[in-house]
Amino acid sequence: MWSGDVAARAHADDRSVDDIGETSGEAEDASSVRDSVEQLLGGSRRYTIVELADKAGVSVDFARTFWKAMGFPNVKDDARIFGDIDVNALRVMGSLIDDGRIDTTTAISLLRAQSHTTDRLVLWQTEALVDGIARKLDLDDVSARLVALDRLPEIVDVLQSQLTYSWRRQLGALMVRTEAEVTDSGRPELDPLHMPLARAVGFVDMVAYTRRSTELGSQALADLVQTFEYASRDVITTHGARVVKTIGDAILFVADDLDTAAQVASELLKALQAKENMLPVRASVVWGGVLSRHGDVFGPTVNLASRLVDVAPAGSILMDQASAQVLARTPAAGKYTMVPREVAELHGLGQVSPIELRRLPA
């Protein structure tokens, strides 16, 4: 099932990495990788940046901007690293600008979005494959990565088709949410800064993670982080909220209403505390306006939620008073008790009187 000799590949030498992260050198395994990359990219690398721009019908400056926006370093004028796949992509983006459907600023933002996302995606996918191969074949990390290099070309079409499917599903869901949001006039008023989107923002983090992480071996640390992230994502998405990002030992999520966010936070603590070898966890939930850019959320609401989770006792959920008042006016209020806590000094925000949210027994 696996091509190549793992032991031989693990000891291959004379390898180097070129300016876009591809393997080069005289070793047989490096040649195999180059062949796979050429197949992946639909042909050999034969054009310089100048030739790429000419064939795509754009300026060399725009071609360089395109390449850098994709997250790759500058290339020399005489370096032949581009192929027809690059020509087609650059030509399409140039055409979108030429016919006025988007401007250059939007094009760069779109390129950065897809490059950042796919960079993280291929890393995650590869690490998942490496982990699975190491467990299944009882291999060390280096040998598992070499096997993964052999296996990746066999499943490229599957990975690509699943990405297209997921992207269409996610875009469709976003379109439905956006339509509902712009036609909904019954939401609570936003904060005085008039951030454009009304969201419930939640943080969940592990207590004493920094100290604990220095005491764990690599496998135990990987298990801890993976258990935290997978369990959190499962609870968040199951209850109708959305993961924004993970930040080391914390996860940031948003929901379109405060009821959902409160439920997610309480269920998250319950689920994580039931996991074996999990550190104590705590949470915060805040309602307000946010600015959404680059797949992230920003604004005072996010800052407040972040600061509140920092002072939350282990096993607790903290809110600010304004968010607690919003929740108290919803049908879900009867599921919780809200307990005032001592005034806390929050970095950059001053004194805040937190409210602890406690879920009542069902």
PyMOL commands that set and color helices and strands:
alter all, ss='L'
color gray80, all
select helices_A, chain A and resi 6-10+28-40+49-56+60-69+84-98+104-137+141-182+209-213+218-238+258-273+300-311+321-328+331-335
alter helices_A, ss='H'
color red, helices_A
select strands_A, chain A and resi 15-17+23-25+197-206+242-247+250-255+281-293+296-298+317-319+336-340+344-346+350-352+355-359
alter strands_A, ss='S'
color yellow, strands_A
deselect
rebuild
show_as cartoon
